[in-house]
Every structure is written in C-alpha cells, then in structure tokens.
Amino acid sequence: MTASKDRNPYANPRAFYGSELARLRDAAGLSQEQLGARAFCSGSYIGQFESAIRIPQLELSKRFDEIFGTGEHMQRLCRLARQAKCVADYAVDAVDLEPKAKSITAYSPVLVPGLLQTANYTHAITRAAQPFVARETVDRWVSGRMERQKILRDPSHPILSTVVCESALRAHIGGPAVMRQQTDHLIDMAQRSRVVVQVLPFTAMAEAFMDSFVTVMDFCDSPPVVYTEWARSGQLIEERDVVNHNRRLFDLVKTAALSRSASLDFLRTVHDEFAAM
C-alpha cells in the first residue's frame, strides 16, 4: 500500500501526517518495508499511515523522529492528528477503527454505550465527569460522539451487539427527562435489524460480570481487537490470547443476559418508570 499521489496533504491533520511521513521516507531512500523493519512494524502498517487510513501512533512517531533525525516533528504532527478526533486521547485508536469493523460487540456495566447515547445523555455524563471543563470543550466532545453514530445510519454499517447492565439503565443521569429520552432511543435502536441490545439484570450479575467497559471489534481483512475502558483511561489490545479471553467472557455475559425480546420489554418498563416521575 502506498500513499496516493492525488491525496490532498492539507485535507486534514491525518493526511498531512501521512504526506510528511512519505516525504521523509522517500528522502531517506527507504521503502515502506524498510522503514517498517526499522520501526518494528510491517510495511503495510506504514502504508496505512501514509494513506491516512490509520490514525498516527505516538510511540511510532517517536521512532520515526529517531530514524529521520527530525527532533519531535512527527510527534507534534501525531498529537495534532489525534486531537482532531474530538475524543479522549486514550480512546482515539478504538474510535478510529469503528467505521472499519464488520461487527462491534460492546459490554457496558455503568453507562449506556457511546454509539447508543443521546446528545443530552452524553452532555450530562460529560459534565458530571469533567465539572471544571469549559462548556465549549464539553460541546465539542458531545459533537464528536454524535458524529461517531453516523455509522449506524449507513445501511452497510457494522453489526452492533451490546449488553447493558441494569445499573446503567436505572442511574438518574441528567434526571428523569434525560433518561426517558435515552431509554426511548434505546427502544428505537433495539428494534433495528443490525443492532442487538440485551440487558443484564441485577439478578444475573452473579453468573457473569465484567468490571470494565469492553468492546470487541471484528474486521473483514484484519485480526480482531479488544478495547477496554475504565476511569479516564483505556487500552486497545491486539494480542490474540487476550482478544479470545475477552470474547469468551463476553459469551458468558450474553448467555446470562435477557433475550432480545425480553430486553426490549425491560427497556419499555424502565422508560415508563421514568415517564411517571
């Protein structure tokens, strides 16, 4: 894979990063495979950065600067490209992979998964988690999360399968009105053919429970990955053994959760409870 000669390097920070990487590599007389060998990655991975398919990685950017003798040039461009995603830095890599996945499986013990949140719900949890951040910053983060959800409006979007704990549905995030709107949105999404929403009730959590947000993403032409997230930190994992371990845990959770139809009934009950408040 090579960087397109027709690609506009000024289209966005990621494209500029890719064009700079290709320029420096060419100036050094290195092929993508040769640069990959020096940076301890594959040549195709280099090509994905140059073509702006994958978002830049800070650790790799540091290696590029060492190889090319460019100080912190690539590291600065990397930070710029990652900040442009309007999401927390630790989640950028996972968010970047969502549109490329053929299926996304998510488990959420505390909150409604980001791809299924309403704007008001996202705003409420962001303000609660970041009480001292400027409103403009909060609005930008909310906008970024709503932008991610566009993949669910595409008829070829990834199949989304989620298990949401009862605790996430009964928490009064933003008050009854916000939760009524959020559960109404979940009811709508749960009836779509390519979205599966299951509820793990309190009574089943002794059978199967995972203590952090976990997402497994599968791809048509790449190995699966796992993304785990907890308090203001997250990790994207590609090691096969770890991915398979989390998939087995997730299978146990899905088995313990309510069926698709029973989960829909549960959501309607919770919605009516908030509507009555």
HELIX and SHEET records of a PDB file:
HELIX    1   1 PRO A   13  ALA A   27  1                                  15    
HELIX    2   2 GLN A   32  ALA A   39  1                                   8    
HELIX    3   3 GLY A   43  GLU A   50  1                                   8    
HELIX    4   4 LEU A   58  PHE A   68  1                                  11    
HELIX    5   5 HIS A   73  GLN A   83  1                                  11    
HELIX    6   6 ASP A   89  ALA A   91  5                                   3    
HELIX    7   7 VAL A   92  LEU A   97  1                                   6    
HELIX    8   8 GLU A   98  LYS A  100  5                                   3    
HELIX    9   9 GLY A  114  LEU A  116  5                                   3    
HELIX   10  10 ALA A  119  ALA A  129  1                                  11    
HELIX   11  11 ARG A  135  ARG A  148  1                                  14    
HELIX   12  12 GLN A  149  ARG A  153  5                                   5    
HELIX   13  13 GLU A  166  ARG A  170  1                                   5    
HELIX   14  14 PRO A  176  ALA A  190  1                                  15    
HELIX   15  15 PHE A  202  ALA A  204  5                                   3    
HELIX   16  16 ARG A  240  ALA A  256  1                                  17    
HELIX   17  17 ARG A  260  ALA A  275  1                                  16    
SHEET    1   A 6 VAL A 195  LEU A 200  0                                        
SHEET    2   A 6 ILE A 159  CYS A 165  1                                        
SHEET    3   A 6 SER A 103  SER A 108  1                                        
SHEET    4   A 6 PHE A 213  ASP A 218 -1                                        
SHEET    5   A 6 VAL A 225  TRP A 230 -1                                        
SHEET    6   A 6 SER A 233  ILE A 237 -1                                        
END                                                                             
